Protein backbone atom coordinates (compact mmCIF):
# COMPACT_ATOMS: atom_id res chain seq x y z
CA UNK A 1 0.00 0.00 0.00
CA UNK A 2 1.30 3.45 -0.88
CA UNK A 3 5.04 3.19 -1.38
CA UNK A 4 6.42 0.08 -3.11
CA UNK A 5 9.55 -1.50 -1.65
CA UNK A 6 11.59 -0.68 -4.75
CA UNK A 7 10.99 3.04 -4.08
CA UNK A 8 12.70 2.88 -0.68
CA UNK A 9 16.23 4.21 -0.53
CA UNK A 10 19.16 2.18 0.75
CA UNK A 11 18.82 1.59 4.47
CA UNK A 12 15.28 2.98 4.57
CA UNK A 13 12.72 0.85 6.38
CA UNK A 14 8.95 1.05 6.32
CA UNK A 15 7.62 1.71 9.82
CA UNK A 16 3.90 1.96 9.14
CA UNK A 17 1.56 2.19 6.15
CA UNK A 18 -2.04 3.27 6.62
CA UNK A 19 -4.96 5.04 4.98
CA UNK A 20 -7.56 7.42 6.43
CA UNK A 21 -9.93 6.11 9.09
CA UNK A 22 -12.99 4.17 7.96
CA UNK A 23 -15.26 6.90 9.38
CA UNK A 24 -14.85 8.71 6.05
CA UNK A 25 -16.99 5.97 4.52
CA UNK A 26 -20.00 6.36 6.84
CA UNK A 27 -21.76 9.07 4.79
CA UNK A 28 -21.11 7.31 1.44
CA UNK A 29 -22.48 4.06 2.94
CA UNK A 30 -25.62 5.84 4.18
CA UNK A 31 -26.01 7.43 0.75
CA UNK A 32 -25.68 4.00 -0.86
CA UNK A 33 -28.40 2.53 1.36
CA UNK A 34 -30.77 5.48 0.91
CA UNK A 35 -30.32 5.69 -2.86
CA UNK A 36 -30.86 1.96 -3.34
CA UNK A 37 -33.90 1.95 -1.02
CA UNK A 38 -35.40 5.08 -2.59
CA UNK A 39 -34.90 4.03 -6.19
CA UNK A 40 -36.13 0.49 -5.51
CA UNK A 41 -39.27 1.87 -3.86
CA UNK A 42 -39.80 4.34 -6.71
CA UNK A 43 -39.49 1.60 -9.32
CA UNK A 44 -41.65 -0.89 -7.38
CA UNK A 45 -44.46 1.50 -6.46
CA UNK A 46 -44.55 3.39 -9.76
CA UNK A 47 -48.09 3.31 -11.15
CA UNK A 48 -48.67 1.78 -14.55
CA UNK A 49 -49.01 4.27 -17.37
CA UNK A 50 -48.12 4.48 -21.04
CA UNK A 51 -44.41 5.27 -20.55
CA UNK A 52 -43.79 3.57 -17.20
CA UNK A 53 -40.89 1.50 -18.56
CA UNK A 54 -39.08 4.69 -19.59
CA UNK A 55 -39.76 6.21 -16.19
CA UNK A 56 -38.30 3.14 -14.47
CA UNK A 57 -35.21 3.32 -16.66
CA UNK A 58 -34.89 7.04 -15.84
CA UNK A 59 -35.08 6.30 -12.11
CA UNK A 60 -32.41 3.59 -12.47
CA UNK A 61 -30.10 5.89 -14.47
CA UNK A 62 -30.47 8.68 -11.92
CA UNK A 63 -29.81 6.20 -9.09
CA UNK A 64 -26.62 4.95 -10.77
CA UNK A 65 -25.45 8.53 -11.27
CA UNK A 66 -26.10 9.40 -7.62
CA UNK A 67 -24.41 6.19 -6.44
CA UNK A 68 -21.37 7.03 -8.52
CA UNK A 69 -21.05 10.58 -7.19
CA UNK A 70 -22.02 10.04 -3.54
CA UNK A 71 -20.74 6.51 -2.85
CA UNK A 72 -18.34 5.11 -5.42
CA UNK A 73 -16.12 8.20 -5.89
CA UNK A 74 -15.65 8.79 -2.12
CA UNK A 75 -14.78 5.10 -1.70
CA UNK A 76 -12.19 5.31 -4.48
CA UNK A 77 -10.72 8.46 -2.94
CA UNK A 78 -10.44 6.74 0.44
CA UNK A 79 -8.99 3.57 -1.10
CA UNK A 80 -6.38 5.53 -3.09
CA UNK A 81 -5.18 7.73 -0.23
CA UNK A 82 -2.30 6.29 1.72
CA UNK A 83 0.28 7.44 4.21
CA UNK A 84 3.60 5.66 4.62
CA UNK A 85 5.96 6.39 7.48
CA UNK A 86 9.52 5.22 6.88
CA UNK A 87 12.75 5.73 8.75
CA UNK A 88 13.62 8.62 6.38
CA UNK A 89 10.31 10.26 5.38
CA UNK A 90 6.56 10.54 5.59
CA UNK A 91 4.94 9.91 2.20
CA UNK A 92 1.41 11.05 1.37
CA UNK A 93 -0.10 9.51 -1.74
CA UNK A 94 -3.48 10.66 -3.09
CA UNK A 95 -5.44 10.49 -6.30
CA UNK A 96 -7.63 8.14 -8.30
CA UNK A 97 -6.90 9.02 -11.92
CA UNK A 98 -4.06 11.47 -11.29
CA UNK A 99 -1.58 10.43 -8.61
CA UNK A 100 0.03 12.92 -6.25
CA UNK A 101 2.89 11.94 -3.92
CA UNK A 102 4.28 14.25 -1.26
CA UNK A 103 7.36 13.33 0.74
CA UNK A 104 8.38 15.03 3.96
CA UNK A 105 11.95 14.15 4.93
CA UNK A 106 12.40 13.48 8.65
CA UNK A 107 15.26 15.98 8.73
CA UNK A 108 12.82 18.78 7.72
CA UNK A 109 10.09 18.09 10.31
CA UNK A 110 9.96 20.75 13.02
CA UNK A 111 6.73 20.15 14.94
CA UNK A 112 4.23 17.31 15.21
CA UNK A 113 0.89 17.68 16.99
CA UNK A 114 -2.30 15.67 17.20
CA UNK A 115 -5.87 16.87 17.73
CA UNK A 116 -8.90 14.75 18.59
CA UNK A 117 -12.53 15.63 19.11
CA UNK A 118 -14.60 13.57 21.54
CA UNK A 119 -16.03 11.46 18.70
CA UNK A 120 -12.54 10.93 17.25
CA UNK A 121 -11.30 9.79 20.67
CA UNK A 122 -14.11 7.24 20.80
CA UNK A 123 -13.30 6.03 17.27
CA UNK A 124 -9.53 6.08 17.86
CA UNK A 125 -8.63 8.54 15.11
CA UNK A 126 -7.60 12.18 14.87
CA UNK A 127 -5.87 14.96 12.98
CA UNK A 128 -2.10 14.99 12.66
CA UNK A 129 -0.42 18.36 12.09
CA UNK A 130 3.13 18.29 10.74
CA UNK A 131 5.15 21.47 10.38
CA UNK A 132 8.23 21.26 8.22
CA UNK A 133 10.90 23.53 6.84
CA UNK A 134 9.87 22.63 3.28
CA UNK A 135 7.80 24.46 0.67
CA UNK A 136 4.42 23.52 2.11
CA UNK A 137 5.39 24.39 5.66
CA UNK A 138 2.32 22.96 7.37
CA UNK A 139 0.46 19.77 6.46
CA UNK A 140 -2.74 18.64 8.12
CA UNK A 141 -3.62 14.96 7.83
CA UNK A 142 -7.22 14.32 8.86
CA UNK A 143 -8.82 11.08 10.06
CA UNK A 144 -5.60 9.27 10.91
CA UNK A 145 -6.40 5.91 12.56
CA UNK A 146 -4.68 5.11 15.88
CA UNK A 147 -3.34 8.66 15.98
CA UNK A 148 -1.36 8.29 19.21
CA UNK A 149 0.52 5.24 17.88
CA UNK A 150 1.31 7.04 14.63
CA UNK A 151 2.48 10.11 16.54
CA UNK A 152 4.73 8.00 18.80
CA UNK A 153 6.24 6.18 15.81
CA UNK A 154 6.80 9.50 14.06
CA UNK A 155 8.62 10.85 17.13
CA UNK A 156 10.79 7.72 17.25
CA UNK A 157 11.65 8.14 13.57
CA UNK A 158 12.44 11.83 14.18
CA UNK A 159 14.73 10.93 17.10
CA UNK A 160 16.50 8.30 15.03
CA UNK A 161 16.91 10.76 12.14
CA UNK A 162 18.29 13.49 14.42
CA UNK A 163 20.77 11.02 15.93
CA UNK A 164 21.99 10.26 12.42
CA UNK A 165 21.03 6.63 13.02
CA UNK A 166 17.98 5.87 10.80
C-alpha positions in Angstrom: 0.0 0.0 0.0 1.3 3.5 -0.9 5.0 3.2 -1.4 6.4 0.1 -3.1 9.5 -1.5 -1.6 11.6 -0.7 -4.8 11.0 3.0 -4.1 12.7 2.9 -0.7 16.2 4.2 -0.5 19.2 2.2 0.7 18.8 1.6 4.5 15.3 3.0 4.6 12.7 0.9 6.4 8.9 1.1 6.3 7.6 1.7 9.8 3.9 2.0 9.1 1.6 2.2 6.2 -2.0 3.3 6.6 -5.0 5.0 5.0 -7.6 7.4 6.4 -9.9 6.1 9.1 -13.0 4.2 8.0 -15.3 6.9 9.4 -14.8 8.7 6.1 -17.0 6.0 4.5 -20.0 6.4 6.8 -21.8 9.1 4.8 -21.1 7.3 1.4 -22.5 4.1 2.9 -25.6 5.8 4.2 -26.0 7.4 0.8 -25.7 4.0 -0.9 -28.4 2.5 1.4 -30.8 5.5 0.9 -30.3 5.7 -2.9 -30.9 2.0 -3.3 -33.9 1.9 -1.0 -35.4 5.1 -2.6 -34.9 4.0 -6.2 -36.1 0.5 -5.5 -39.3 1.9 -3.9 -39.8 4.3 -6.7 -39.5 1.6 -9.3 -41.6 -0.9 -7.4 -44.5 1.5 -6.5 -44.5 3.4 -9.8 -48.1 3.3 -11.2 -48.7 1.8 -14.5 -49.0 4.3 -17.4 -48.1 4.5 -21.0 -44.4 5.3 -20.5 -43.8 3.6 -17.2 -40.9 1.5 -18.6 -39.1 4.7 -19.6 -39.8 6.2 -16.2 -38.3 3.1 -14.5 -35.2 3.3 -16.7 -34.9 7.0 -15.8 -35.1 6.3 -12.1 -32.4 3.6 -12.5 -30.1 5.9 -14.5 -30.5 8.7 -11.9 -29.8 6.2 -9.1 -26.6 4.9 -10.8 -25.5 8.5 -11.3 -26.1 9.4 -7.6 -24.4 6.2 -6.4 -21.4 7.0 -8.5 -21.0 10.6 -7.2 -22.0 10.0 -3.5 -20.7 6.5 -2.8 -18.3 5.1 -5.4 -16.1 8.2 -5.9 -15.6 8.8 -2.1 -14.8 5.1 -1.7 -12.2 5.3 -4.5 -10.7 8.5 -2.9 -10.4 6.7 0.4 -9.0 3.6 -1.1 -6.4 5.5 -3.1 -5.2 7.7 -0.2 -2.3 6.3 1.7 0.3 7.4 4.2 3.6 5.7 4.6 6.0 6.4 7.5 9.5 5.2 6.9 12.8 5.7 8.7 13.6 8.6 6.4 10.3 10.3 5.4 6.6 10.5 5.6 4.9 9.9 2.2 1.4 11.1 1.4 -0.1 9.5 -1.7 -3.5 10.7 -3.1 -5.4 10.5 -6.3 -7.6 8.1 -8.3 -6.9 9.0 -11.9 -4.1 11.5 -11.3 -1.6 10.4 -8.6 0.0 12.9 -6.2 2.9 11.9 -3.9 4.3 14.3 -1.3 7.4 13.3 0.7 8.4 15.0 4.0 11.9 14.2 4.9 12.4 13.5 8.6 15.3 16.0 8.7 12.8 18.8 7.7 10.1 18.1 10.3 10.0 20.8 13.0 6.7 20.1 14.9 4.2 17.3 15.2 0.9 17.7 17.0 -2.3 15.7 17.2 -5.9 16.9 17.7 -8.9 14.8 18.6 -12.5 15.6 19.1 -14.6 13.6 21.5 -16.0 11.5 18.7 -12.5 10.9 17.3 -11.3 9.8 20.7 -14.1 7.2 20.8 -13.3 6.0 17.3 -9.5 6.1 17.9 -8.6 8.5 15.1 -7.6 12.2 14.9 -5.9 15.0 13.0 -2.1 15.0 12.7 -0.4 18.4 12.1 3.1 18.3 10.7 5.2 21.5 10.4 8.2 21.3 8.2 10.9 23.5 6.8 9.9 22.6 3.3 7.8 24.5 0.7 4.4 23.5 2.1 5.4 24.4 5.7 2.3 23.0 7.4 0.5 19.8 6.5 -2.7 18.6 8.1 -3.6 15.0 7.8 -7.2 14.3 8.9 -8.8 11.1 10.1 -5.6 9.3 10.9 -6.4 5.9 12.6 -4.7 5.1 15.9 -3.3 8.7 16.0 -1.4 8.3 19.2 0.5 5.2 17.9 1.3 7.0 14.6 2.5 10.1 16.5 4.7 8.0 18.8 6.2 6.2 15.8 6.8 9.5 14.1 8.6 10.8 17.1 10.8 7.7 17.3 11.6 8.1 13.6 12.4 11.8 14.2 14.7 10.9 17.1 16.5 8.3 15.0 16.9 10.8 12.1 18.3 13.5 14.4 20.8 11.0 15.9 22.0 10.3 12.4 21.0 6.6 13.0 18.0 5.9 10.8 
